[in-house]
Amino acid sequence: MEVTVVYALPEHQFIRKVRVSDTALVADALAVSGVLEEYPDIDWAREAIGVWGRVRSLTTPLRPGDRVEIYRPRQVDPKAQRRSRLKSS
């Protein structure tokens, strides 16, 4: 089956379609995609992994057409950012 692996940085996007077995897990798609080699500085303790916008584990089974996403940690808490904007206006 074919799935897409995505990792977005402010200056660059990694988007790669890969073929994996019908019983593949999220970890399998990441390994086949080459994202681990291209971005060795990814901190797997901080980054979350998801499928179609929902956080999932590395052992989540995939379905044909799934989009595996690597999420970077937030730089600013969204609630704190809203409060800051409200105070400054």
N, C-alpha and C positions, 0 to 999 in steps of 0.2 A: 504494500500500500504506500501511498505518497502522503507525507505530512510536511509542514513548513516550520522551520525553526527561526525565531526572530529575537534579536537583541539590539535595542536602540540606545545609542549614545547621543549626546548633544550634537556632535560633529559627524557622526557616521551611523549608518544602519546596516546590520547584518541580517539579511533575509535569504534563506536557502531552502529550497525544496529538496527533500531527501526521500529515498525509498527505504522502507524498513519492512521487516516481516509482519505478517498479520497478527502476531502475538506480541508486538513490540511495546515497550514501556517508554515513558518520558525519557528516562536515562539513556535508553538505546538511541533515540532520535538525537539527543544532544551529542552522544559519542560519534555517531555517523556524520553529523553535520559539519564537524570541524571547528565549531565555535570554541571548544575548549583549547584547541591549539592556537587559534587566531587571537583569542583573548585570555591568555593564561593568568591575568591579574584579576579575573572574576573571583570575588570572595563568596564562595558557596555558603558560608555561614551567615552572610547578610542578604544576599540576593534571594528573592523568592522565584519560584517557577510556577507557571500557570498554563492552562489550556483554554483558549478563547476567553481570556479575561478573568478566569477563576483560578485562584491559587490551588495547586495540586502538588502531590509528592512525586518524587522521582520514580516511584513504583506504580504510578497510575497507568493503566492500559490505554493505548491510543486507538483511535478509530480513523478510517480513511478521511483525509482532508483536514485533520486537526491542525491547529496552529499552536505550537509550543512556544511560549514567551518567557524570556528571562527578564525579571523586573529588577531595576536598580533601586537601591534604598532612597527614600525621599530625603532631599537636602533640608527641607523645612517642613515642619508639621503644618498641614493645611489649616487646622483650627487656629494656630498661632498666627499664621499669615493673614487670615481673615480679620482676626482681632486687631492686628497691626494696621491693616488698611482702614478699619473703622475708626481707630483712634486718630489716624493722620488726616481723615476727611472732615 
